[in-house]
């Protein structure tokens, strides 16, 4: 029997294939998803990993055996699967392990309209069913099995995104895109087709063994090739997608990374121009500049915990028009509150091409503070170290402390957040301040306590 505690995470299923899970288990997940969603039909897609087609088809068989019709959309990005779920009004399953190494695979699940499925919204029940069946044998098949059909939604996905951002009247731009051998290589050519963009592709060959570099642009070493190609070709901008192409990172014309907080602020300003007075969601480790820009553009900023399920819940609760995270996840009301890096990228291209200056100049107004980036410390006693940091700052004059998500300490000149990882023995530190010297001082003070 598989140990599902190792592969069923807070928001998805993820593990090594075939050591931790395989096609027979994927079939049980399909049956359980059919039962928990109580749907008459679902949609299923997969990324370019070698194990993805087999796992995806097994999941479809499991759901069809329970009497559910399955629409397979085949190779797709995660946001393309969310599009299909929203457009078709069906629960969906995406087979991907995002930026994880090649031997991993997983499932991201949603209800109709791309509503997230996590531990508190169905994933626990799915796990319980799969555990029971893996002990006792497969569930009873339905009297009439469902039908499995194929449908290609890539062109419709591209048309929907392009209907939300007008790129037809921008000045021509040279754009380097590093797809990292992931699903950006599948979606970018169709989305960009016919636009005034001179596309320079890097690693567009779909290859789930990731022969060139990890498809994880959050790690600076995976941006090196993109930065070099932008400088070499004199491009206006570089874009990097992760493995399942739901996150997008940007570098400017000098090859310098643009912070996801600056992109959040830029897109927020554009969305507020379309929807005056709207609500913008940001997690608590995006920059101070995000709520400032939102306020300057007449919007209302709402601060949340880190994690897509929290953002999506707040999007739905508040009717927010847009949400952004420090990790380059961007959420849009016009995209069923789901995250799509591609739509954020189109906004950045429209903003850049709608004026004459370079990207570095454009984002300066949205990038106002010095930041440490996320610093991880491996610690045996997460709670004890976090408590020691809290004790050190509780009496600090002019400081406020809150524990919305980990510990956040804020003063007039700087703030830091210290959070425990849910999956590893790590404490994650983010520091922001009005200048680099203060970032360095606060960072070193906190790390000295964390690593004592």
Secondary structure by P-SEA (a helix, b strand, c coil): ccccccccccccccccccccccaaaaaaaaaaaaaaaccccbbbbbccccccaaaaaaaaaaaaaabbbbbbbccccaaaaaaaaaaacccccccccccccccbbbbbbbccccccccccccaaaaaaaaaaaaaccccccccbbbbbbbbbaaaaaaaaaaaacccccccbbbbbbbccccccccccccccccccccccccccccccccccccccccccccaaaaaaaaaaacccbbbbbcccccbbbbbccccbbbbaaaaaaaaaaaaaaaccbbbbbbcccccaaaaaaaaaabbbbbbbcccaaaaaaaaaaaccccccccccbbbbccccccccaaaaaaaaaaaaaacccccccccccccccccccbbbbbcccaaaaaaaaaaaccccccbbbbccccbbbbcccbbbbbbbbccccbbbbbbbcccaaaaaaaaaaaaaaaac
